[in-house]
Amino acid sequence: MGSTKKNLYKVEAEDLKFQMVHEDDVLVGEPFDVRLKIRSQSEKPRTVKTTFTATVVHYTGVPVGSIKVESKTIRLKPQSEEEVKMTVTVNDYLEKLTDMCHVKISCLSQVQDTKQFHCDSDDFRLCKPLIDVKVSSVMKVGVEYEVEASFANPLPKPLTECEFTFEAPSLQRPIKVPHSSVPSKGSAKCSVKITPLKEGDKEFIVGFWSKELSNLTGAAKVKVVTRSSSES
């Protein structure tokens, strides 16, 4: 016997417009919102149920695990516009992130009065703090200089098992400097001595790793010049 519910999924009207909005520059350690703007072009009220999801993904888009799922239902007045949102806190996602901090967000909306559906998704990366690198913009061959690196811990917990690395064209291998634990919202600072061996435009690259937050980077470009004969 054939189904007697052949009109079950028939859309009666598509008189609502949807737009998903999210922030692109969220620093890891901060909350973020996923918002859906809904605009009615109908002369009648509409009831809309929206389900938001946030998921940790690899850079390839392959899902790792769910962060949060939340549903909201609103009654939209005729010819009006409203917004629904889901707030994702640092406690929701911090223990679930991968090293690249990729997050996929999506929303699925159903208009209960008309059976209209809307689905949207996007992915973005939570930003990691940049390491501030301070060094003389002009260096002389054979002269020792200090390179300083620092950043602020954005997480609500300390960073442990910390290490800075310094790389430069004048070094045969990176300099690795262990660092003590960095308190929540505290600063990490480190410096090393470097002596340029060859003239030219160079770049100093600094990295930072810890158990809780890794693969932080910072860089500074310098010009290395030859010392004058009077300075030799």
C-alpha positions in Angstrom: 0.0 0.0 0.0 1.4 3.4 -0.9 1.9 6.2 1.7 -1.1 8.4 2.4 1.3 11.2 3.6 2.7 12.3 0.3 2.2 16.0 1.2 3.9 15.6 4.5 7.0 17.6 3.3 5.3 19.9 0.9 6.5 23.5 1.5 3.4 25.8 1.7 5.4 29.1 1.5 9.0 30.4 1.7 8.4 33.8 3.1 11.3 34.0 5.6 14.8 35.1 4.9 17.8 33.8 6.9 21.3 35.0 7.4 23.9 33.3 9.7 26.5 35.6 11.3 29.5 34.9 13.4 32.8 36.5 14.4 36.0 35.7 12.5 38.6 37.1 14.8 37.8 35.3 18.1 40.9 34.9 20.3 41.2 31.4 21.8 40.2 31.7 25.4 37.3 34.0 24.6 33.5 33.2 24.1 31.9 33.6 20.7 28.3 33.9 19.4 26.6 32.2 16.5 23.7 34.4 15.4 20.9 33.8 12.9 19.0 36.8 11.6 15.4 36.0 10.4 13.3 38.4 8.4 9.6 37.8 7.7 8.0 38.8 4.5 4.7 37.2 5.5 1.5 38.8 6.5 1.0 36.1 9.1 3.0 35.2 12.3 5.5 32.4 11.9 6.9 30.0 14.5 10.6 29.1 13.8 12.7 26.4 15.5 16.4 26.7 15.0 19.1 24.2 16.1 22.6 25.5 16.4 25.7 23.2 16.4 29.4 23.9 17.0 31.9 21.1 16.2 35.7 20.8 16.4 37.1 19.8 12.9 40.4 19.1 11.4 41.7 21.5 8.8 40.4 19.1 6.2 36.9 19.5 7.5 36.7 16.0 9.1 34.7 16.3 12.4 36.6 15.6 15.6 33.8 16.1 18.2 30.8 18.1 19.2 31.2 21.3 21.2 27.7 22.4 21.8 24.1 21.9 20.4 21.3 24.2 21.3 17.7 24.8 20.0 15.7 28.0 20.1 12.1 28.6 19.1 10.7 32.0 18.4 7.3 33.4 17.3 8.0 35.9 14.5 5.5 38.8 14.0 4.3 39.6 10.4 6.8 41.7 8.4 9.3 41.8 11.2 12.9 40.8 11.9 14.4 39.0 14.8 17.7 37.4 15.8 18.4 34.1 17.7 21.9 33.1 18.9 23.9 30.5 20.7 26.8 31.5 22.9 29.8 29.2 23.1 31.9 29.7 26.2 35.6 28.9 26.6 34.6 26.0 28.9 32.5 24.6 26.1 35.4 24.2 23.7 38.8 24.6 25.4 39.4 20.9 26.2 38.1 19.7 22.8 40.2 21.9 20.4 42.8 20.5 18.1 46.2 22.2 17.6 44.8 24.2 14.6 41.7 25.4 16.5 39.3 24.8 13.6 35.6 25.1 14.5 32.6 24.4 12.3 29.2 26.1 13.1 25.9 25.3 11.5 22.2 26.1 12.0 19.1 24.3 10.9 15.8 26.1 10.9 12.2 24.9 10.4 9.2 27.1 10.0 6.5 25.1 11.7 3.6 26.9 9.9 4.9 26.4 6.3 7.4 23.6 6.6 10.1 25.9 5.1 13.6 24.7 5.9 16.9 26.6 6.1 20.4 25.1 6.6 23.7 27.0 6.7 27.2 26.2 7.9 30.7 27.7 8.0 34.0 27.0 9.6 36.7 29.3 11.0 39.8 29.2 13.2 40.1 30.6 16.7 43.0 33.0 16.7 46.1 32.3 18.7 48.1 35.2 20.3 51.0 36.5 18.2 54.5 36.6 19.8 55.8 40.1 20.0 59.5 40.0 18.8 61.7 43.0 19.7 65.1 43.3 18.1 67.2 46.0 16.5 66.0 46.7 13.0 69.6 47.1 11.8 72.4 44.8 13.0 76.2 44.6 12.2 78.0 41.4 11.3 79.9 40.0 14.3 78.1 42.1 16.9 76.0 40.5 19.6 72.4 41.5 20.0 69.5 40.6 22.2 66.2 39.3 20.8 63.2 39.6 23.2 59.9 37.7 22.8 56.7 38.0 24.8 53.0 37.3 24.7 50.0 37.2 27.0 48.3 33.9 28.0 44.7 34.3 26.9 43.5 31.1 28.6 41.6 30.9 31.9 44.3 28.5 33.2 48.1 28.4 33.4 50.3 27.2 30.6 52.7 24.4 31.7 55.7 22.6 30.2 56.6 25.7 28.2 59.3 26.3 25.7 60.4 29.1 23.4 62.4 28.5 20.2 64.4 31.1 18.3 65.4 30.6 14.7 67.6 32.8 12.5 69.8 32.5 9.4 72.9 32.9 11.6 72.1 29.9 13.7 73.0 26.3 12.8 70.0 25.0 14.7 67.1 26.6 16.7 67.8 27.8 20.2 65.3 26.1 22.6 64.7 27.9 25.9 62.5 26.2 28.6 60.1 28.6 30.4 58.3 28.4 33.7 54.5 28.1 33.9 52.6 31.1 32.6 49.6 32.1 34.8 46.2 32.8 33.4 46.2 36.2 31.7 49.8 36.5 32.6 52.8 37.4 30.4 55.5 35.1 29.1 58.8 36.7 28.3 62.1 35.3 27.0 65.3 36.7 25.5 68.4 35.3 23.8 71.7 36.7 22.5 72.4 36.3 18.7 75.4 37.4 16.7 74.8 37.8 12.9 77.4 36.2 10.7 76.5 37.4 7.2 75.1 40.7 5.9 71.7 40.9 4.1 68.0 41.0 4.9 67.2 38.5 7.6 64.2 37.3 9.5 64.1 36.1 13.1 61.3 33.6 13.9 60.2 32.8 17.4 57.9 29.9 18.4 56.3 28.8 21.7 54.9 25.5 22.8 53.1 24.4 26.0 50.9 21.5 27.0 47.8 23.7 26.9 48.6 26.0 23.9 51.1 25.3 21.2 52.5 26.5 17.9 52.5 30.2 18.6 54.7 32.2 16.4 56.1 35.7 15.9 58.7 37.2 13.6 60.9 40.3 13.0 62.8 41.4 9.9 66.2 43.0 10.3 68.9 44.3 8.0 72.4 43.0 8.7 75.3 45.2 7.5 79.0 44.9 7.4 81.0 46.8 10.1 83.2 49.6 9.0 86.9 49.2 9.1 87.1 51.5 12.1 84.7 49.2 14.0 86.6 46.0 13.3 
